Amino acid sequence: MTLGVDATSSFAGLLNPGDRVDLLVERSGAKSADWVRDLPVIAVDRDHNRLAHPSDKEEAATVTLMVSPGEGNRIARSSGKVHWFLRNPDDNAIKAQRPTASPPTTPFVEVWKGGVKVSPVPATRENPG
């Protein structure tokens, strides 16, 4: 999906193919926004290889992102502002928006005997008293 950008959303020329971004997409008329996270940047303007074509231009006009059909639909449905967030190259984890309630699970302890891993054993809490 190719989006028009300005100096702010293209990070003044620092956005390059291979980077990853998060988008906060506002919906016009609504007071809500959608996060679309961890999107790879495929191309900035016509440059799709940051090493082969170093850009002298500070401002980009378009950025092409690799999106799934669902992500593309969420971005296209918005007619409000799109806020861009450049991700740390080492951070590819997607954080959940809201904590989900899950049934309590019993933690397991990894047990090794004589250099051989045995099946996990449920962890128990010792009563100090």
C-alpha positions in Angstrom: 0.0 0.0 0.0 1.5 3.4 -1.0 0.7 6.4 1.1 1.5 10.1 0.6 3.8 11.5 3.2 5.3 14.8 4.2 8.5 15.8 5.9 7.2 14.9 9.3 5.8 11.5 8.4 8.8 10.5 6.4 11.0 11.5 9.3 12.8 14.2 7.3 14.4 11.6 5.0 15.4 9.2 7.7 12.8 6.6 6.6 14.3 3.9 4.4 13.3 0.7 2.7 13.7 -2.1 5.3 12.6 0.0 8.2 9.5 -0.9 10.1 6.7 1.5 11.2 3.6 1.6 13.4 0.7 3.7 12.2 -2.0 5.3 14.4 -4.9 5.9 12.0 -7.6 8.4 13.1 -11.1 8.0 11.9 -12.7 11.3 10.8 -15.8 12.2 12.8 -15.0 9.6 15.5 -12.9 10.0 18.6 -11.2 6.7 18.1 -8.1 5.5 16.4 -6.7 2.2 15.1 -3.1 1.0 15.6 -1.6 -0.9 12.7 1.8 -2.2 13.9 5.1 -3.5 12.6 4.7 -2.7 8.9 7.8 -3.2 6.7 8.7 -0.2 4.5 9.1 -1.6 0.9 10.0 1.6 -0.9 10.4 5.4 -0.3 9.4 7.2 -3.4 10.8 5.0 -6.1 13.8 3.7 -4.1 13.3 0.2 -2.9 16.9 -0.5 -2.1 18.5 1.8 0.4 22.1 0.8 -0.4 21.8 1.0 -4.2 20.2 4.4 -4.4 21.1 6.6 -1.5 18.6 9.5 -1.6 19.8 13.1 -1.6 16.3 14.3 -1.1 15.2 15.0 2.4 11.5 14.9 1.8 9.7 11.9 0.4 6.4 12.1 -1.4 5.3 8.5 -1.0 6.1 5.5 1.2 5.1 1.9 0.2 4.3 -0.5 3.0 3.8 -4.2 3.0 0.3 -4.8 4.5 -2.1 -7.6 4.8 -5.6 -7.2 3.3 -7.0 -6.5 6.7 -4.4 -3.9 7.6 -4.8 -2.2 4.2 -8.6 -2.1 4.8 -8.1 -0.5 8.3 -5.8 2.1 6.8 -8.0 2.8 3.7 -11.2 3.2 5.8 -9.7 6.1 7.7 -10.2 9.5 6.3 -8.5 11.2 9.2 -4.8 11.8 9.9 -2.2 9.0 9.9 0.5 9.3 12.6 3.7 7.5 11.8 6.0 5.9 14.4 9.4 4.5 13.4 10.2 1.3 15.2 13.5 0.3 16.8 15.2 -2.1 14.4 15.6 -4.6 17.2 12.0 -4.4 18.3 9.7 -6.6 16.2 7.3 -7.5 19.0 3.7 -6.4 18.6 2.2 -5.3 21.9 -1.4 -6.1 22.6 -3.7 -3.1 22.8 -5.6 -4.4 25.7 -4.7 -7.1 28.1 -6.8 -10.2 27.5 -8.2 -12.3 30.3 -6.9 -15.8 30.1 -7.5 -18.7 32.4 -4.9 -19.1 35.1 -2.2 -21.5 34.1 0.1 -23.5 36.2 3.7 -22.5 35.6 6.1 -25.3 34.7 9.8 -25.7 35.7 12.3 -27.2 33.3 14.1 -30.1 34.9 17.4 -31.5 33.7 18.9 -34.7 35.1 22.5 -35.7 34.2 22.4 -33.4 31.2 19.1 -34.8 29.9 15.9 -32.7 29.8 13.0 -34.5 31.5 9.3 -33.6 31.1 8.2 -30.3 32.6 7.1 -30.4 36.2 4.4 -28.1 37.6 5.9 -25.4 39.8 4.7 -25.4 43.4 5.0 -22.7 45.9 6.6 -23.5 49.2 4.8 -22.3 52.3 7.4 -20.4 54.3 5.5 -20.9 57.6 
